[in-house]
């Protein structure tokens, strides 16, 4: 650990606040950790630089439509989700996606093709050529890679399944989840279960079949079979409920510096409304983006900060568009459509939001949610909002047969939307985690490690709360 820098408070600074655990960041990860720590009996304070809790999760009601500014849904992959929903009293608000949303489309040759969801559908779909289908039969006989050899998801899929499967299944899927480039994303870091299937069973197909019993025993669902869910009031209903029970919540409060004192307590300097307020706690959870965590750690664990600075983020713009139902030629009979790089379109994908969940658009209208940018076309996410909205409509005309302008559109831009688990990511995370050993009582809890999905964040937030509660000498609830 580096020599301790001096952090002098101005004479006007207020007396230090005290709590048992200070959580920096009120996104879904931080809120889950704070909620669990508070249930364990700790006095918890959450500081959030923004003007509301929830991070990128945000739901908005406008002109009879309920749209999301960030994640539109989550996957029910772990029993922890059901337990959390029950603990928060949200069972009656929980909504699973409509059966129609089981169908998913991929763009090929300028048209939407349904992604096959069964072996029979795979061998009859026009999405893949006969050569690609026959190539899949060789997958059980492809040799596994060396366990310690890092590989991109593109190289992994190309090796095991072929180029066409990469182009029209994995590439659009990676764009939909990470807004990233499959040639750069690490299969070990971003898709550890795929890597584990190959290593354990020697084949994805064999592992998918033989590993089903193990997943049932663990009461977890694979992401390709888990049900999508949201809430009657949108995804924000979950984060609002967590925020209400997560302890003391300070909004517009940015953590600007951190130190560990000789007595084992941390002092975190928090800037709120132009005033610097120190907070002291034996436990600090950093539930913030990698660059924000790096800023706090740089004076103390420089290599960990450098590793965090090396984590890139993809910019994404989300466009909510409401049309008269009669103005869209496509039946919108599915979850939505993903767009491969080979399609050379200007969007990453379009969700049929009003098909997924009832009540998302007024009668006679439909709601589409369109994603623009990512690492594929990052400049598009930085265009003026009016240009992004016009771009989305042009793609709706081309892909969905939109016959008239939308009734209205709303654009949300996220310059740093999704962390990229690129090659070398696990090494960067390991270097960052050295800070937790150098600074006992400090914990990381953010989507730059352990998965980017809502379900992953819930799982990770719960695990961090367990470890932090153990450090504090109590048992997490």
Helices and strands as residue ranges (DSSP letters): E 14-18, E 21-24, H 28-39, E 44-48, E 59-62, E 65-68, E 74-75, H 79-87, G 91-93, E 94-96, G 99-102, E 104-108, E 111-114, H 119-124, H 130-136, G 139-141, H 153-160, H 163-165, I 166-170, H 171-178, H 187-190, H 192-201, H 204-210, H 212-217, E 228-231, H 236-244, E 248-251, E 253-260, E 266-272, E 275-281, E 283-286, H 290-297, H 302-309, E 313-324, G 325-327, E 336-339, G 341-343, E 349-351, H 353-356, E 365-373, G 378-382, H 385-400, E 408-419, H 425-438, E 442-444, H 454-472
